[in-house]
Amino acid sequence: MNPALDSELRDDFLVEARELLQRLDEQLVQLEAAPRDSELLNAVFRAFHTIKGGAGFLAIDPMVQLCHQAEDLLNDARNAVFVLDSAQMDALLESLDLLNAQMDAMGEGSVLPIPPPSLLQRLRLTVATPVAVAAPTVVAVQSDASTIDDSEFEALLDSLYGNSGAPGVAATTNANTIGDDEFEALLDNLHGKGGNPGALTAPAAMAVEPQQAAARSSGSVESTVRVDTGRLDGLVNNAGELVLVRNRLLSLAARSDDASLVSAAGDLDRVADELQGSVIGMRMQPVGRLFQRFPRIVRDLARQLGKDIELVTAGEDTDLDRSLVEALADPLVHLLRNAVDHGLEGPDERERSGKSRKGTVRLSASQRGERIVIVVSDDGRGMNPEVLRRKAVEKGVIDEAQAARLSETESLELIFRPGFSTASVVSDISGRGVGMDVVKTRVIELGGTLQVRSRMGQGSELELAVPLTLAIQRVLMVGVADRLFALPLGNVEEVFELTAGQDQWLDGRRVAAHRGRALPLGDLSGWAGVAGAKAPRQVVVLHIGHQRLGCLVHAVIGREDVMVKPLGSLFAGVPGVAGATVTGDGRLALVLDLASLADEGRHLLLATPLSTAVPTTAAVV
């Protein structure tokens, strides 16, 4: 075989197989809860069978051996020989893990791990008590069908193997199953030996049920195409450049009396918006791809902790940027582990509290404007603000005076502090004092926000919101003296003007009384080193992670869609700067990295008071 073709086939197989394995992770957990579900049994069986077929074509023997053993076990369950038990489900899930490891090794070009004999033996074990088998299904003959399409071929397989737990019979009524040789012969008959593989000839004794044949899609064409992600990223970059040109032309048209220029700029604005939306849409993936991996995680943690937990998901069809799918994986794992370990009580404790022995963790996604909101909630014991304050003082996170001033919401937000943990025993699940801090840091890096809500005895809820896409950012342009800065609009809550007497100094930091709360203020002109500038009075309220901060600027200019460009190695590591962009009037604006400007109470914005006469003692928000 041509080496280039062989490599292309391998890559295609890896893509397809990994998609199947992602779905299998969720399907196997569902099957454990409903082992008699014929649709799930069929779906899981087909996934192992498809992977085995592709691996066999590429002569990947360790993968074929593992899939074949799992397939046999599942086929017996499909044929109602027995009902899968927890030990067999453990073996199937272990097989899934090994298949993922084999896929990784195959992608890296290394030696594939061999299935251990103990695992293969566990896949061979069956229970002694059989399950009653339903009557066989006879497939009707349809002599006028000369070809079948892919969907009908799948239906034919269902008829052969059984679609409701009972084996199907074709051409004869005294056989419950067909052997490998017979199945291979059937494939030869369908595809033809040396015939045209594009036209599948159905044997006279086999046919598809009328309602399945009616679903035939004659004349249908391929509606999707795989595109290399590098090409897609290049298209996104070009669309971003077009947005910058559009902004420039709109600015020129606004200052021009030329009606033709104004009209052309308006047309370009419309087309650029449509193109931008289309390009961003191409990068979108359903969040269900991310959610698929979590049922297995919750299932394993629940078994390890001796808890009975159900994971309920919603909003799986919500789309988000493909770059965010992987970026959100680790933060969500931390949130789910925290809910399972800390949030939910054990079965006995729940029963004593008048609750169901089974706890529930909910994972939902939705779109609000240009942000994706993911919520992780549980119906557990909830968080006690008083306990959180006491633990924070004990660990030296805050002192007693600061703890006394915290509101209930601020007390709940203590869980995001570095080194904070309420666990009395350190385990490999949680309680190391780093998990929630990792979540906060990653969410901030993505330009997101994080909120926590809890009620004692009823449960807790953590809401994570991130931008819909990272490709093209919508920012708020602000002016500090003669300089321009861009603040990610997803972090902007509101803008107001500071009035005389509204601000004061408290614990070494400048705060403003706003909406009944003390809002920490930071002077952007001080951070930027703009000497001799008049005191700024415009306040941009920012929500960064779980914090709310007020950023003092001289002018609020307005919103713009921008493409953020890196500044190069000369500016690498400069805190507070994420990149730069060109504004509509051709000026350069720095895009701020709010994560580094608001680092848990040691804010660069807050570290430079306006007056040198004011004490600069360190403050902890």
Secondary structure by P-SEA (a helix, b strand, c coil): ccaaaaaaaaaaaaaaaaaaaaaaaaaaaaaaaccccaaaaaaaaaaaaaaaaaaaaacaaaaaaaaaaaaaaaaaaaaccccccaaaaaaaaaaaaaaaaaaaaaaaccccccccaaaaaaaacccccccccccbbbbbbbcccccccaaaaaaaaaaaaccccbbbbccccccccccaaaaaaaaaaaacccccccbbbbcccccccaaaaaaccccccccbbbbcaaaaaaaaaaaaaaaaaaaaaaaaaaacccaaaaaaaaaaaaaaaaaaaaaaaaabbbccccccccaaaaaaaaaaaccbbbbbbccccccccccccccaaaaaaaaaaaaaccccccaaaaaaaccccbbbbbbbbbbcccbbbbbbbbccccccaaaaaaaaaaaccccaaaaaaccaaaaaacccccccccccccccccccccaaaaaaaaaaaacbbbbbbbbcccbbbbbbbbcccccbbbbbbbbcccbbbbcccccccbbbbbccccccccccbbbbbccccbbbbbbccccccccccccccbbbbbbcccbbbbbbbcccbbbbbbbbbbcccccccccccccccccccbbbbbbbccccccccccccccccccccccccccccc
